[in-house]
Amino acid sequence: MAACVLLMAGLVPGQAVAGAAAPKPTEKELKAQLASLTKKIDKLIAEYNAKRVAVGKAKAAEKAARDRLKSAEAAYALAQSQVRDIAQLRYQAGGLGLVGELMSPGYGGAAMFEQLQAEQSARLSGFASARDTRKQAAGDAEKLTAELRDDMTEVSGQRKDAEKLIDEIKDKLDKLIPTAPGKRANGAWAPELPTGSDNITPRTRLMRAEVRSHFTLRFPVGCYRAETSGEHPLGRACDFMLSSGGALPAAGDAALGNEIAAWIIKNGGKLGVKYVIYRQRIYNLGFPGWRPMSDRGGVTANHFDHVHISMY
C-alpha cells in the first residue's frame, strides 16, 4: 500500500543511479511532492464521504419502503377482513330470508362481493410490490454498508501511508532550513543590530521568512513596535496574527497557531528562537516545556489571537 502511495506521488522507492547517490530533492521539489500527497489525501476523504452519503440515501430509501410495506400490509389485512365478513354473511344467508334478499343480484350483494374481491386482489398486488421494493432497498443498503466498511479500511490504510510520507517530506524540508547567522560554536548566539526598513535583526527576518514559507497566513505579521520593553522595540520578535480586531480565532486558525508554535519549537535551535508565547503559555527553548502565564486581561494580551516568537 505504501509503495502504491509512493508511486501516486511520483516517488519510486529505491530509485537511484547505479554507482551514484540519488540527488537530494530541492525545496521546490519537496513542496510539490507535499502538495501532491495532500491533494490525494483530500481526494480519498472526498470519495469516502460520497460513499457515506450514498449509504445514508440507501438507508432512507429502505426506511421509506418499509413504511410503504407497513401501509400495504394494513390495507391488505382490511380487505381480507371485509371479504371474509361478506363470505360468512352469504354462507349464513343460505339464499333465504331478508339477508338472502340483500345478497341477491337485485340488491347488488353479489356485485359488492365481487368488488371487494377485486379490491383484495389489487391490495394483494400492492402488498407484493411493496414487499419486493422493501427487500430490494434493504439489500442495496446492506451492500453499500458492507462496501463502506471495506472502503473505510482501505482509505484508512492509504491515508496512514500518505501521512507517513508527508511527515518524511516535512522532515526533509526542515533539514533545508538554514542555520541563522550569529550562532557560536558553543551554541550561544551573538548579538545582532536591527537592519533594513522593517527595523528587525537578520535572524528575526529569516525566522519570519521561514514561517511564511511553511504556512499559509491569512492575517498580518507584526514585528517591530516602538515600545519601552520586550523584544519588539529591539527588532527581535514577531506576532503572527490568527484573527483581527482582538477577536478569538476561529477553530481552524487556532489550530494553525498550534502548528506554527510546534514547528518553531522543533526548528528554533537552527533559527535562534528564544521563546514562544501562545494561548497564555510560554515555551522557553532553553528550558523545554509549556508553562502557564498570568492573566493579562484580554484576548490579545494573553496571546490567544497570535503566536509571539522572540529571538536571541
Secondary structure, DSSP 8 states (H G I E B T S, - for coil): -HHHHHHHTT--TT---TTS------HHHHHHHHHHHHHHHHHHHHHHHHHHHHHHHHHHHHHHHHHHHHHHHHHHHHHHHHHHHHHHHHHHHTT-HHHHHHTSGGGTHHHHHHHHHHHHHHHHHHHHHHHHHHHHHHHHHHHHHHHHHHHHHHHHHHHHHHHHHHHHHHHHHHHTS---TTB-TTS-B-----BTTTTB-HHHHHHHHHHHHHS---S-EE-----SSSSGGGT-EEEEESSSTT----HHHHHHHHHHHHHHHHHHHHHTEEEEE-SSEEEETTEEEEEE----SSTTTTTSSEEEEEE-
